[in-house]
Amino acid sequence: MKKSIKIVIGLVVAGGLVAGGIFFYNNLLVHLPEYEQQPKAVWLEQGWKSDEREWYHHADQGTQSFNVPLEWFLKLEQPRPAIGATGLLSDPVYLDRLGFIPGTAPDGLPVGIASGGVMMETASGQPWLNPQTQKPMTRVGFTCAACHTGRMTYKGTAILIDGGPALTDVGTFRTALGLSVFYTKFWPGRFDRFEENVLGKDASDEAKAAFKTQFDAAFDVFNLIRKSDARTKDGTVTEGYGRLDALNRIGNQVFSLDLGQPDNYAPTSAPVHYPRIWNAPWFDWVQYNGSIMQPMVRNAGEALGVGVWLNLTDTKQLYVSTVEIESLFKIEQMLAGQQPDESHGFSGLTSPKWPDDIFGPINADLAKKGEGLYAELCRGCHLAPVNTPEFWQSKRWTPPDEFGRRHLLAKLFTLEDIGTDPAQAQDMKDRKVTVPKGLGLQPDEPGPALEFGPALGDLVEKAVIQWYDSQTPPTPDDLRTEMNGFRKNGIQAPLAYKVRPLNGIWATPPYLHNGSVPTLYDLLSPANERPTTFHLGNREYDPKKVGYMPDEIDNDFEFDTSKRGNFNTGHEFNDGPETEGRVGRKLSPDERMALIEFLKTL
C-alpha cells in the first residue's frame, strides 16, 4: 500500500476516534463541579421548628420521579465507565455536586428527595414487586424542598434558607440518572452487580428473569424521555443550576408521558429561577406570570409534574393517582400560618433576616439613604416594607371574603411595560395540547387543540377530586373547601409578570424571573452594563453586591443572556426617553450601593 494511502487511512481512523471521543465526552459523561466541605452550617430562623423543617425536607407528595424504586436508586452506580464499581449515584457527596443539600433522612436521601408508599408500575398501574421476595418496593421522588431550599456559603459557613431558591441542577440530575441506567444495561459486569445488590446472592433464576424484564421496561421509559428531549432539542434552553422550566415539564409529564401522546411533548424553552415561596399563600395569583390561583391545584400540579403516578388511559380508574393530598395540604398550612395582618404580620414560613454575624453588619447610614431611594423608585410597585403600617393598609389587600380571608393582589405588568424575557409568559399562552375523548377535558367530538393552561388546571382538579371522592368516607365538602385554600380553581395566561414585596430579596440570587442577572448591583444598573455571560454553580456569596460570586469554577453552568429564555433586559434604571422596560431613572454607583444596603434590611 502506498505511503500516502496509509496516511489518509490513518487520518480517517484518527479523526473517527477523536470524533467518537468527543461524542462520548459530551453525551455519555456527566461533568460536575467539586466543592469544599463547609466546616459550619447554619439554618436561618424563619418561624419553623426544627421538626417541622425536617418533615418538610422529606415530605412525601406521592412522587416517583426517578422511574425506579428506592431500592434500585440506592444501588445504582454513578454514570461513568470504570473497571469495577464506580460509587453510588445516591452518594450524598455526589448528589451535593448536583446542588442537593445533604439531609438527615434514615435512607440518606438529601433535602428535597422523599421516599414513601408503594412504587407503581408505569404501564400496569400495579405495585412494583421485588421478584425475589414478592414484596412491594418503595417509591422515591422529588418534593418541593428540592427547588425551594436555598443555600449559599461564606468563608467556611453554609447558610441554609427554607423556601428560598435552590441551587440544584435538576436537569443534569435527570441526565445522570438516565446515564446510570444506560451504563447498568450496557457496561460489562454492571448489570450483574446491580442485580445481586438488589435481589441478593441467592436469587432464583425465575426472579432474575423477572428482574431483567423489569429493568428493560424501566430502560424503555428513560429511552422514551431521551428521544422526546432529542426531538425537541432545537427549542430547548439549558436550565443549569438554580432554574427549571417547571410549567413545560409538568405539561410534558401529564399530557405526553402519562397520556402516551408524543406530540404533546414540548421543549423546555422558558427556564425560570426557582421562586421564593414565603408569603406566597397570601397572594391572589402565583407563578411569575400570575397564572394559578388555587393552592391545591398549584401544589398538586407540581407533584403530578415531578412524577406522581397518574392514570389517564384506563377508563376504569381514570384520574387515580398516588398523589398525597394530605401532605400537600400540610405543606401549605406550614407555609401560610394564620391570616396575616398589621398586628401579627406574616407567620408560617417567614422571610430570613440578614445574618450580620456571618456577613457583617448593615451600614445604617447608607441604608437610611437607600430608604429614600426605595420610596422614590421601588415602593410604587413592590409596596412599602412588610414591617410598616403602610404595607398593611395598602389598597392591594382585598376585603375579607366569605371565609374572612384577605389576599394581596399581585400587580401585573405587561411584557411591553416590564421588558423582561417574554418566554415564560408567551410560551404558556401559546402552548396547545391534544387529548383523547373520555378525559372530560373537551367535547366528545374531536375538536381543536386545547389551551395548555386551562387544560392543565382542569386535569389537576379532576385528579384532586378523584382523591377526595376515593377516601373512606369521601372527604366532606367543607373540608375540601379548606384543603383547596378556600379558593376556586382559577387559571389564566396573561402576557405579563407580577410583582411582589421584596422582604428577603437579599437571599434570592440570581435576579429577574429567569435568573438572568447575577447580583442586585447588576439589576440596579442599566441593561447595557449587566453581564452578557456569567457562571452559575459557585455557592460563595457576595454580601457587597448581593449575589453569588462570579468566579468561574470547573464544570459550572455558563449563562448566555443572548438566547431567548435567557434575556437580561427590562426592569431597567436608566435615563433618556421612555423605553420598553424602563422602571426608573439611572442610579449612580453610590446610589446603587445605598439602595442595596436598605434592601438587606427587608
C-alpha positions as CSV (number, residue, x, y, z in Angstrom):
1,M,0.0,0.0,0.0
2,K,1.3,3.4,-0.9
3,K,2.5,5.6,2.0
4,S,0.1,8.4,1.0
5,I,-2.9,6.0,1.2
6,K,-1.8,4.7,4.6
7,I,-1.5,8.3,5.8
8,V,-5.0,9.0,4.6
9,I,-6.4,5.9,6.2
10,G,-4.6,6.8,9.4
11,L,-6.0,10.3,9.4
12,V,-9.5,8.9,8.8
13,V,-9.2,6.4,11.7
14,A,-7.7,9.1,14.0
15,G,-10.4,11.5,13.1
16,G,-13.1,8.9,13.8
17,L,-11.5,8.1,17.2
18,V,-11.4,11.8,18.0
19,A,-15.0,12.4,16.9
20,G,-16.1,9.3,18.9
21,G,-14.2,10.5,21.9
22,I,-15.8,13.9,21.7
23,F,-19.3,12.3,21.3
24,F,-18.6,10.1,24.3
25,Y,-17.3,13.0,26.4
26,N,-20.2,15.3,25.6
27,N,-23.1,12.7,25.6
28,L,-22.1,9.8,27.9
29,L,-20.4,11.6,30.8
30,V,-21.7,14.0,33.4
31,H,-19.3,16.8,34.3
32,L,-19.9,18.3,37.8
33,P,-18.1,20.8,40.0
34,E,-16.1,19.8,43.0
35,Y,-17.0,21.7,46.3
36,E,-15.1,22.0,49.5
37,Q,-17.0,20.9,52.6
38,Q,-18.0,23.8,54.8
39,P,-17.0,23.4,58.4
40,K,-20.2,25.0,59.7
41,A,-23.8,25.1,58.6
42,V,-26.5,27.5,59.8
43,W,-30.2,27.3,59.2
44,L,-31.6,30.8,59.5
45,E,-34.6,31.5,61.8
46,Q,-37.8,31.6,59.7
47,G,-40.6,30.6,62.1
48,W,-40.4,26.9,61.8
49,K,-39.4,24.5,64.5
50,S,-36.7,22.0,63.7
51,D,-39.1,19.1,63.4
52,E,-41.3,21.0,61.0
53,R,-38.3,21.8,58.9
54,E,-37.1,18.2,58.8
55,W,-40.6,17.0,57.8
56,Y,-40.8,19.5,55.0
57,H,-37.4,18.5,53.7
58,H,-38.6,14.9,53.0
59,A,-42.4,15.3,52.8
60,D,-43.8,12.5,50.6
61,Q,-46.0,14.1,47.9
62,G,-46.6,10.8,46.2
63,T,-44.0,11.2,43.5
64,Q,-41.9,8.5,41.9
65,S,-39.9,11.0,39.9
66,F,-37.0,8.7,39.2
67,N,-38.9,6.0,37.3
68,V,-37.3,3.3,39.5
69,P,-38.0,2.3,43.1
70,L,-36.0,3.5,46.1
71,E,-34.4,0.1,46.5
72,W,-33.0,0.4,42.9
73,F,-32.0,4.1,43.2
74,L,-29.9,3.3,46.3
75,K,-28.0,0.6,44.4
76,L,-27.4,2.4,41.0
77,E,-23.8,3.4,40.3
78,Q,-22.5,6.8,39.1
79,P,-22.7,7.3,35.4
80,R,-19.1,6.8,34.2
81,P,-17.1,3.9,32.8
82,A,-14.8,2.0,35.1
83,I,-13.4,-1.4,35.8
84,G,-15.4,-2.4,38.9
85,A,-17.8,-0.3,40.9
86,T,-17.9,3.5,40.4
87,G,-19.5,4.6,43.6
88,L,-23.2,5.0,44.2
89,L,-25.4,7.6,42.4
90,S,-27.1,8.2,45.7
91,D,-23.9,9.1,47.5
92,P,-24.6,12.3,49.3
93,V,-21.3,13.8,48.1
94,Y,-22.2,13.1,44.5
95,L,-25.7,14.5,44.9
96,D,-24.3,17.5,46.6
97,R,-22.3,18.3,43.4
98,L,-25.7,18.5,41.7
99,G,-26.8,21.0,44.3
100,F,-28.8,18.8,46.7
101,I,-28.2,19.6,50.3
102,P,-27.2,16.6,52.5
103,G,-30.1,15.7,54.7
104,T,-30.9,13.6,57.8
105,A,-33.3,11.1,56.4
106,P,-32.7,7.5,57.6
107,D,-32.1,6.3,54.0
108,G,-29.5,9.0,53.4
109,L,-31.6,11.0,50.9
110,P,-30.8,14.7,50.6
111,V,-33.1,17.6,51.2
112,G,-35.8,17.6,48.6
113,I,-35.9,13.9,47.9
114,A,-38.6,11.8,49.6
115,S,-39.4,8.1,49.8
116,G,-42.9,7.0,50.7
117,G,-45.5,4.5,49.7
118,V,-45.6,1.7,47.2
119,M,-44.0,2.2,43.8
120,M,-46.4,1.7,40.9
121,E,-45.5,0.2,37.6
122,T,-45.9,2.8,34.9
123,A,-47.8,0.7,32.4
124,S,-49.9,-1.7,34.5
125,G,-50.7,0.5,37.5
126,Q,-49.9,-2.4,39.7
127,P,-47.4,-2.4,42.7
128,W,-43.8,-2.8,41.6
129,L,-42.7,-6.1,43.3
130,N,-39.3,-7.4,44.2
131,P,-39.1,-10.6,42.0
132,Q,-37.3,-12.5,44.8
133,T,-39.3,-11.6,47.8
134,Q,-42.5,-10.6,46.0
135,K,-42.8,-7.6,48.4
136,P,-43.8,-4.2,47.1
137,M,-41.0,-1.7,46.5
138,T,-40.8,1.9,47.6
139,R,-41.4,5.0,45.5
140,V,-38.9,7.8,45.6
141,G,-39.0,11.2,44.1
142,F,-38.8,15.0,44.4
143,T,-40.6,17.0,47.0
144,C,-41.0,20.8,46.9
145,A,-37.9,21.4,49.1
146,A,-35.7,20.2,46.1
147,C,-36.4,23.5,44.4
148,H,-37.3,25.7,47.3
149,T,-34.4,25.4,49.8
150,G,-31.7,28.0,49.4
151,R,-28.0,27.6,50.1
152,M,-25.0,29.9,50.0
153,T,-21.6,29.8,51.6
154,Y,-19.4,32.4,53.0
155,K,-15.9,32.0,54.4
156,G,-16.5,28.4,55.6
157,T,-20.1,28.7,56.7
158,A,-23.1,27.3,54.7
159,I,-26.2,29.5,55.1
160,L,-29.4,27.5,54.6
161,I,-32.7,29.1,53.8
162,D,-36.1,27.3,53.8
163,G,-38.4,28.4,51.0
164,G,-35.5,30.1,49.2
165,P,-34.4,29.4,45.6
166,A,-32.3,26.2,45.5
167,L,-29.1,25.9,43.5
168,T,-29.9,22.4,42.3
169,D,-29.5,21.3,38.7
170,V,-32.5,19.0,38.2
171,G,-32.0,18.7,34.5
172,T,-28.4,17.4,34.9
173,F,-29.6,15.1,37.7
174,R,-32.1,13.5,35.3
175,T,-29.3,13.1,32.8
176,A,-27.1,11.4,35.4
177,L,-29.9,9.1,36.4
178,G,-30.7,8.1,32.8
179,L,-27.0,7.5,32.0
180,S,-26.7,5.5,35.2
181,V,-29.4,3.1,33.9
182,F,-27.7,3.1,30.5
183,Y,-24.4,2.1,31.9
184,T,-26.1,-0.6,34.0
185,K,-27.6,-2.1,30.9
186,F,-24.6,-1.9,28.6
187,W,-21.3,-1.7,30.6
188,P,-19.7,-5.1,31.1
189,G,-20.4,-6.5,34.6
190,R,-22.5,-3.7,35.9
191,F,-25.9,-5.3,35.5
192,D,-24.9,-8.5,37.2
193,R,-23.5,-6.4,40.1
194,F,-26.7,-4.4,40.3
195,E,-28.9,-7.5,40.1
196,E,-27.1,-9.1,43.0
197,N,-27.2,-5.9,45.1
198,V,-31.0,-5.7,44.7
199,L,-32.1,-9.3,44.8
200,G,-29.3,-10.8,46.9
201,K,-26.8,-13.6,46.0
202,D,-29.2,-16.4,46.3
203,A,-31.9,-15.1,43.9
204,S,-33.7,-17.8,41.8
205,D,-33.4,-18.0,38.1
206,E,-37.1,-17.1,37.8
207,A,-36.5,-13.9,40.0
208,K,-33.5,-13.0,37.8
209,A,-35.5,-13.3,34.6
210,A,-38.4,-11.2,36.0
211,F,-35.8,-8.6,37.3
212,K,-34.4,-8.4,33.8
213,T,-37.9,-7.8,32.3
214,Q,-38.5,-5.1,34.9
215,F,-35.2,-3.4,34.2
216,D,-35.7,-3.4,30.4
217,A,-39.1,-1.8,30.9
218,A,-37.6,0.9,33.1
219,F,-34.8,1.4,30.5
220,D,-37.5,1.9,27.8
221,V,-39.1,4.7,29.9
222,F,-35.7,6.5,30.1
223,N,-35.2,5.9,26.4
224,L,-38.6,7.4,25.6
225,I,-37.7,10.6,27.5
226,R,-34.3,10.7,25.9
227,K,-35.9,10.5,22.4
228,S,-38.5,13.1,23.3
229,D,-35.8,15.5,24.5
230,A,-33.8,14.9,21.4
231,R,-36.8,15.6,19.2
232,T,-37.4,19.0,20.8
233,K,-33.8,20.0,21.4
234,D,-33.9,22.8,18.8
235,G,-36.3,24.8,21.0
236,T,-34.7,23.8,24.3
237,V,-32.8,26.2,26.6
238,T,-30.4,24.6,29.1
239,E,-31.7,25.2,32.6
240,G,-28.5,24.8,34.6
241,Y,-28.1,25.5,38.3
242,G,-31.0,27.2,40.1
243,R,-33.5,27.1,37.2
244,L,-36.2,24.9,35.8
245,D,-38.8,25.2,33.1
246,A,-41.4,23.9,35.6
247,L,-44.6,24.5,33.7
248,N,-43.4,23.0,30.4
249,R,-42.0,20.0,32.3
250,I,-45.3,19.5,34.1
251,G,-47.1,19.6,30.8
252,N,-44.7,17.1,29.3
253,Q,-45.3,14.7,32.2
254,V,-49.1,14.7,32.2
255,F,-50.0,15.4,28.6
256,S,-47.2,13.4,26.9
257,L,-45.7,10.7,29.2
258,D,-48.7,9.9,31.3
259,L,-51.2,10.2,28.4
260,G,-49.0,8.4,25.9
261,Q,-49.1,11.3,23.4
262,P,-45.6,12.1,22.0
263,D,-46.8,15.1,20.0
264,N,-47.7,16.9,23.2
265,Y,-44.0,16.9,24.3
266,A,-42.7,20.5,24.2
267,P,-39.2,21.9,24.5
268,T,-38.1,23.3,27.9
269,S,-37.9,26.8,26.3
270,A,-38.5,29.0,29.3
271,P,-36.5,28.2,32.4
272,V,-37.3,30.3,35.4
273,H,-35.3,30.9,38.6
274,Y,-36.8,28.9,41.5
275,P,-39.1,31.5,43.2
276,R,-39.0,32.1,46.9
277,I,-42.2,30.8,48.5
278,W,-42.5,32.6,51.8
279,N,-45.8,34.6,51.9
280,A,-46.9,33.0,48.6
281,P,-50.2,31.5,50.1
282,W,-51.5,35.0,50.6
283,F,-51.0,36.3,47.0
284,D,-54.1,36.3,44.9
285,W,-52.2,34.7,42.0
286,V,-48.9,32.7,41.9
287,Q,-46.3,31.8,39.3
288,Y,-44.2,34.5,37.7
289,N,-46.9,35.2,35.1
290,G,-49.7,35.2,37.7
291,S,-51.3,32.1,36.2
292,I,-52.6,30.0,39.1
293,M,-55.0,30.9,41.9
294,Q,-55.9,27.8,44.0
295,P,-53.2,26.5,46.4
296,M,-54.2,22.8,46.0
297,V,-54.2,22.9,42.2
298,R,-50.8,24.7,42.3
299,N,-49.3,22.1,44.7
300,A,-50.9,19.0,43.2
301,G,-49.9,20.2,39.7
302,E,-46.3,20.5,40.9
303,A,-46.5,16.9,42.4
304,L,-48.0,15.5,39.2
305,G,-45.4,17.2,37.2
306,V,-42.5,15.6,39.0
307,G,-43.8,12.1,38.7
308,V,-46.9,11.2,40.7
309,W,-48.2,8.0,39.2
310,L,-51.4,9.1,37.4
311,N,-53.8,7.0,35.3
312,L,-55.1,8.8,32.2
313,T,-55.5,5.8,30.0
314,D,-57.6,3.1,31.8
315,T,-61.2,4.4,31.9
316,K,-62.0,2.1,34.8
317,Q,-59.7,4.0,37.1
318,L,-59.4,7.4,35.4
319,Y,-57.5,10.0,37.4
320,V,-56.5,7.5,40.1
321,S,-53.0,8.6,41.3
322,T,-50.5,8.3,44.1
323,V,-50.7,12.0,45.0
324,E,-50.6,12.6,48.7
325,I,-53.2,15.3,49.1
326,E,-52.9,15.4,52.9
327,S,-49.1,16.1,52.7
328,L,-49.7,18.9,50.2
329,F,-52.3,20.4,52.5
330,K,-50.0,20.3,55.5
331,I,-47.2,21.9,53.5
332,E,-49.5,24.8,52.5
333,Q,-50.6,25.2,56.1
334,M,-47.0,25.4,57.3
335,L,-46.2,28.0,54.6
336,A,-49.2,30.1,55.3
337,G,-49.6,30.3,59.0
338,Q,-52.5,32.4,60.2
339,Q,-54.2,35.2,58.3
340,P,-51.6,38.0,58.2
341,D,-52.5,41.4,59.5
342,E,-50.8,44.5,60.9
343,S,-50.7,43.2,64.4
344,H,-49.3,39.8,63.7
345,G,-47.5,40.3,60.3
346,F,-46.8,37.2,58.3
347,S,-46.5,33.9,60.1
348,G,-45.9,30.4,58.8
349,L,-42.7,30.4,56.9
350,T,-41.2,33.9,57.2
351,S,-38.5,35.6,55.1
352,P,-35.0,35.3,56.6
353,K,-33.3,38.3,58.3
354,W,-29.8,39.4,57.2
355,P,-27.3,37.4,59.4
356,D,-24.9,40.2,60.3
357,D,-22.9,37.8,62.5
358,I,-22.0,36.0,59.3
359,F,-22.0,38.6,56.5
360,G,-21.2,41.6,58.7
361,P,-23.4,44.4,59.9
362,I,-25.6,46.6,57.6
363,N,-24.3,50.1,57.2
364,A,-27.1,52.1,58.9
365,D,-26.2,55.5,57.4
366,L,-26.1,54.0,53.9
367,A,-29.3,52.1,54.4
368,K,-31.0,55.4,55.5
369,K,-30.1,56.9,52.2
370,G,-31.3,53.8,50.4
371,E,-34.6,54.0,52.2
372,G,-35.3,57.3,50.4
373,L,-34.4,55.8,47.1
374,Y,-36.7,52.8,47.8
375,A,-39.6,55.2,48.5
376,E,-38.8,57.0,45.2
377,L,-38.2,54.1,42.9
378,C,-39.5,50.8,44.3
379,R,-42.4,51.4,46.6
380,G,-44.9,52.1,43.9
381,C,-44.7,48.6,42.5
382,H,-43.3,46.5,45.4
383,L,-45.2,48.3,48.2
384,A,-43.9,49.6,51.5
385,P,-41.7,47.2,53.5
386,V,-43.8,44.5,55.2
387,N,-42.9,45.7,58.7
388,T,-44.6,49.1,58.2
389,P,-48.3,50.1,58.7
390,E,-48.3,51.4,55.1
391,F,-47.9,47.9,53.8
392,W,-50.8,46.5,55.7
393,Q,-53.0,49.5,54.9
394,S,-52.4,49.2,51.2
395,K,-55.4,49.1,48.9
396,R,-53.9,46.0,47.3
397,W,-55.2,43.9,50.2
398,T,-58.6,42.6,49.3
399,P,-61.6,43.0,51.6
400,P,-62.4,39.8,53.7
401,D,-64.1,37.2,51.6
402,E,-66.9,35.0,52.8
403,F,-64.4,33.0,54.8
404,G,-62.9,36.0,56.4
405,R,-59.7,35.8,54.4
406,R,-57.8,38.6,52.7
407,H,-55.2,38.3,49.9
408,L,-52.6,40.6,48.4
409,L,-53.4,41.5,44.8
410,A,-50.5,40.7,42.5
411,K,-49.9,43.7,40.3
412,L,-49.2,42.5,36.7
413,F,-47.0,44.3,34.2
414,T,-47.3,43.6,30.5
415,L,-44.3,42.3,28.6
416,E,-44.0,45.7,26.9
417,D,-44.1,47.6,30.2
418,I,-41.6,45.4,32.1
419,G,-39.4,44.5,29.1
420,T,-38.0,41.2,30.7
421,D,-37.6,38.0,28.8
422,P,-41.0,37.0,27.3
423,A,-40.6,33.3,27.0
424,Q,-42.3,32.1,30.2
425,A,-45.5,34.1,29.7
426,Q,-45.6,33.8,25.9
427,D,-44.9,30.1,25.7
428,M,-47.5,29.2,28.3
429,K,-50.0,31.4,26.4
430,D,-49.1,29.8,23.0
431,R,-48.9,26.1,24.1
432,K,-51.6,23.8,22.9
433,V,-52.3,20.1,23.8
434,T,-54.5,17.5,22.2
435,V,-56.2,14.9,24.4
436,P,-58.4,11.8,23.5
437,K,-62.1,11.6,24.2
438,G,-63.1,10.5,27.6
439,L,-61.0,12.6,29.8
440,G,-63.7,15.2,30.3
441,L,-61.3,18.0,29.0
442,Q,-63.1,18.5,25.7
443,P,-66.3,17.6,24.0
444,D,-66.9,14.0,22.8
445,E,-66.4,15.1,19.2
446,P,-62.9,15.6,18.0
447,G,-62.1,19.3,18.3
448,P,-59.2,21.7,18.1
449,A,-56.2,21.5,20.4
450,L,-56.8,22.8,23.9
451,E,-55.1,25.8,25.6
452,F,-52.4,24.3,27.8
453,G,-53.1,26.4,31.0
454,P,-56.9,25.7,31.3
455,A,-56.5,22.1,30.3
456,L,-53.8,21.5,32.9
457,G,-55.8,23.2,35.6
458,D,-58.8,21.1,34.7
459,L,-56.8,17.9,34.7
460,V,-55.2,18.5,38.0
461,E,-58.5,19.4,39.6
462,K,-60.0,16.2,38.4
463,A,-57.1,14.2,40.0
464,V,-57.7,16.1,43.3
465,I,-61.4,15.5,43.2
466,Q,-60.8,11.8,42.5
467,W,-58.7,11.6,45.7
468,Y,-61.4,13.4,47.7
469,D,-64.1,11.0,46.4
470,S,-62.0,7.9,47.0
471,Q,-61.5,8.4,50.7
472,T,-63.5,6.4,53.2
473,P,-65.8,8.2,53.8
474,P,-65.4,10.7,51.0
475,T,-63.9,14.0,52.0
476,P,-66.8,16.3,53.2
477,D,-67.4,19.4,51.2
478,D,-66.4,21.8,54.0
479,L,-63.0,20.1,54.3
480,R,-62.5,20.1,50.6
481,T,-63.0,23.8,50.6
482,E,-60.5,24.3,53.4
483,M,-57.9,22.0,51.7
484,N,-58.4,24.0,48.5
485,G,-57.4,27.1,50.4
486,F,-60.9,28.5,50.3
487,R,-60.4,29.4,46.7
488,K,-61.7,28.4,43.3
489,N,-59.6,26.8,40.6
490,G,-58.6,30.0,38.6
491,I,-56.2,29.6,35.7
492,Q,-55.1,32.4,33.3
493,A,-52.1,33.0,31.0
494,P,-51.6,36.8,30.8
495,L,-48.7,38.2,28.7
496,A,-47.4,39.8,31.9
497,Y,-45.3,39.3,35.0
498,K,-46.3,40.0,38.6
499,V,-44.5,41.9,41.3
500,R,-44.3,41.0,45.0
501,P,-42.9,42.5,48.2
502,L,-39.2,42.4,48.5
503,N,-38.7,41.0,52.0
504,G,-35.8,38.6,51.9
505,I,-34.8,39.7,48.4
506,W,-31.1,39.6,49.5
507,A,-31.4,35.8,50.0
508,T,-32.7,35.0,46.5
509,P,-30.0,35.5,43.8
510,P,-29.8,35.5,40.8
511,Y,-32.4,38.0,39.8
512,L,-35.3,38.6,37.4
513,H,-37.8,35.8,36.8
514,N,-35.3,33.8,34.6
515,G,-32.3,34.4,36.8
516,S,-30.5,36.3,34.1
517,V,-28.9,39.0,36.3
518,P,-26.4,37.7,38.8
519,T,-26.5,40.4,41.6
520,L,-28.7,43.2,42.9
521,Y,-26.0,45.7,41.8
522,D,-26.3,44.4,38.3
523,L,-30.1,44.6,38.5
524,L,-29.9,48.3,39.5
525,S,-27.6,49.0,36.6
526,P,-28.6,49.9,33.1
527,A,-29.2,46.8,31.0
528,N,-26.1,47.5,28.8
529,E,-23.9,47.3,31.9
530,R,-25.2,43.9,33.0
531,P,-23.1,40.9,32.3
532,T,-23.9,39.2,29.0
533,T,-22.5,35.9,30.2
534,F,-21.8,34.7,33.8
535,H,-21.4,31.5,35.6
536,L,-23.8,29.7,38.0
537,G,-22.7,26.9,40.3
538,N,-20.3,28.8,42.6
539,R,-22.1,28.9,46.0
540,E,-19.9,31.6,47.6
541,Y,-21.9,34.7,48.4
542,D,-21.0,38.3,47.7
543,P,-22.5,40.4,50.6
544,K,-21.5,43.7,48.9
545,K,-23.2,43.4,45.5
546,V,-25.6,40.7,46.8
547,G,-25.4,37.6,44.7
548,Y,-23.2,34.6,44.1
549,M,-19.6,35.3,43.4
550,P,-18.9,35.5,39.7
551,D,-15.7,33.4,39.9
552,E,-15.8,30.5,37.4
553,I,-15.4,27.0,38.8
554,D,-14.8,23.8,36.8
555,N,-17.9,22.3,35.3
556,D,-20.2,25.1,36.3
557,F,-23.0,26.5,34.1
558,E,-22.3,29.3,31.7
559,F,-25.4,31.6,31.4
560,D,-25.6,33.2,28.0
561,T,-28.1,36.1,28.0
562,S,-28.2,36.3,24.2
563,K,-30.6,33.4,24.0
564,R,-34.3,33.7,24.1
565,G,-35.4,32.5,27.5
566,N,-32.2,34.0,29.0
567,F,-32.6,37.6,28.0
568,N,-31.4,40.0,30.8
569,T,-33.3,43.1,29.6
570,G,-36.1,45.0,31.3
571,H,-36.7,46.3,34.8
572,E,-34.2,48.9,33.9
573,F,-32.9,52.0,35.8
574,N,-31.7,54.4,33.1
575,D,-32.1,57.9,31.8
576,G,-33.4,59.1,28.5
577,P,-36.7,58.8,26.8
578,E,-39.3,56.3,28.0
579,T,-38.4,52.9,26.6
580,E,-39.8,49.4,27.0
581,G,-38.8,48.0,30.4
582,R,-37.6,51.3,31.9
583,V,-38.8,51.5,35.5
584,G,-36.8,54.3,36.9
585,R,-34.0,56.9,36.5
586,K,-30.4,56.0,36.2
587,L,-28.7,55.4,39.6
588,S,-25.2,56.4,40.3
589,P,-22.9,53.6,41.7
590,D,-23.1,55.1,45.1
591,E,-26.9,55.2,44.9
592,R,-27.0,51.6,43.9
593,M,-24.9,50.6,46.9
594,A,-27.2,52.6,49.2
595,L,-30.3,51.0,47.9
596,I,-28.7,47.6,48.2
597,E,-27.9,48.3,51.8
598,F,-31.6,49.2,52.5
599,L,-32.8,46.0,50.7
600,K,-30.7,44.0,53.1
601,T,-32.9,45.3,55.9
602,L,-36.1,43.9,54.4
